[in-house]
Amino acid sequence: MLEHLFKEGVMVVKKDYQACKHIEMEDVPNLHVMMILRSLASRNYLSEIYSWQWHYYTLTNEGIEYLREVLHLPAQVFPSTLTK
C-alpha cells in the first residue's frame, strides 16, 4: 500500500468501515487503508480533505522523505504528482 501511495502521490478512501475491499487496491480491506492513511496524516505526512464521505489524501514533502526512508528509495525518485 505504501508503494502505491508513493507512486501516485495521492489516495482516496471512502468512509465505509464495512467495505471489504479498497477501491484502488482490492487485496487490502478498506478499513486498513483508512487507518494507515489516518495515522500518516496525524504525523503530517499527508494532507487530508474530506468531502461527501470521501477522504482525499496528498503526500506532503515530509511524507515523501518518510516514504523514501521506509521504502529505501533514492532521492531521484518522485511521486507521479510531482513529475511531468
C-alpha positions in Angstrom: 0.0 0.0 0.0 2.8 2.4 0.8 4.4 1.7 -2.6 1.1 2.6 -4.3 0.8 5.8 -2.2 4.4 6.9 -3.1 4.0 6.0 -6.8 0.7 8.0 -7.2 1.3 10.7 -4.6 -2.4 10.8 -3.8 -5.0 8.4 -2.5 -8.8 8.4 -1.9 -10.7 6.3 0.6 -14.4 6.1 1.2 -15.6 6.5 4.8 -17.1 3.0 4.9 -16.0 0.8 7.8 -17.8 -2.2 6.4 -16.4 -2.3 2.9 -14.5 -5.5 2.2 -12.1 -4.0 -0.3 -10.5 -0.7 -1.1 -11.5 0.8 -4.4 -7.9 1.0 -5.8 -6.3 -2.0 -4.1 -8.6 -4.9 -4.0 -6.4 -7.1 -1.9 -6.4 -4.7 1.1 -9.5 -4.1 3.3 -10.8 -0.5 3.2 -10.6 -0.2 7.0 -6.9 -1.0 6.9 -6.3 1.7 4.3 -8.3 4.2 6.3 -6.4 3.5 9.5 -2.9 3.7 7.8 -3.7 6.9 6.0 -5.2 8.4 9.2 -2.0 7.6 11.0 0.2 9.1 8.3 -2.0 12.2 8.3 -1.8 12.6 12.0 2.1 12.7 11.7 1.7 15.4 8.9 3.0 13.1 6.2 -0.3 13.5 4.3 -2.7 16.4 3.9 -6.4 15.5 4.1 -9.5 16.9 2.5 -12.9 15.4 3.5 -15.9 15.8 1.3 -19.2 13.8 0.9 -18.0 10.7 2.7 -14.6 10.5 0.9 -11.2 11.3 2.3 -8.7 12.7 -0.2 -5.0 12.4 0.9 -2.0 14.0 -0.7 1.7 13.4 0.2 3.5 16.3 1.8 7.2 17.0 1.5 7.8 15.3 4.9 5.7 12.4 3.7 7.8 11.9 0.6 11.0 11.9 2.7 9.5 9.5 5.2 8.3 7.0 2.5 11.7 7.2 0.8 13.3 6.1 4.1 10.8 3.3 4.7 10.8 2.0 1.1 14.6 2.5 0.7 14.2 4.7 -2.5 16.8 7.0 -3.9 16.4 10.8 -3.7 15.9 10.9 -7.5 12.5 9.1 -7.3 9.4 11.3 -7.0 5.6 10.6 -6.9 3.8 10.9 -10.2 2.1 14.1 -8.9 5.4 15.9 -9.0 6.7 14.7 -12.4 5.6 15.7 -15.9 
